[in-house]
Amino acid sequence: MTIKEVKQALKQVEHVEFELASGEKVPAHFHVTEVGEVNKRFIDCGGTLRDEKKANFQLWTADDVEHRLSAEKLNSIIELSEKELLISEHLPIEVEYQSNTIGKYNLAFQNGKFVLESTLTDCLAKDKCGIPEEKLPRSKKPKMKLSEFQQMQCDPNAGCC
């Protein structure tokens, strides 16, 4: 989901509810302690320079079990972050939530609830490291701009991965 999609979803609910994809609910007294922008600049194991930008929500629970976050209040927090931090409404959202450790989740909206969807690590240079690409439906393959693609040779035994 993007910031824009979250704001549209908030118009459909009075109180904000989050749950994990497993169905486990985030306690109703959670707080959104941060809304921000995260920029990640890195080189993948095949040597390609990459930039990633996401909006970030951090969820936290305390002992104030009577606390409830209204859709209106979350929307005002988001709008303040857009104004003060110049966060684009088109950025995808990553949610940080404390379970056994801080987990990072994608966000979806289903049946009036926000769902924290699991994320996975992946090699972004399988073609350069000799790792066969899984047969994925076309819509599931990662998109890449041609301008970001660099011609490099990487022998699987060269230690680049």
Secondary structure, DSSP 8 states (H G I E B T S, - for coil): -BHHHHHHHHTT-SB--EEETTS-B--TTEEEEEEEEEEEEEE-TTS-EEEEEEEEEEEEE-S-TT---BHHHHHHHHHHHHHHH---TTSBEEEEEESSSEEEEEEEEETTEEEEEE-----S-HHHHT-------GGGS----GGG-------TTTT--
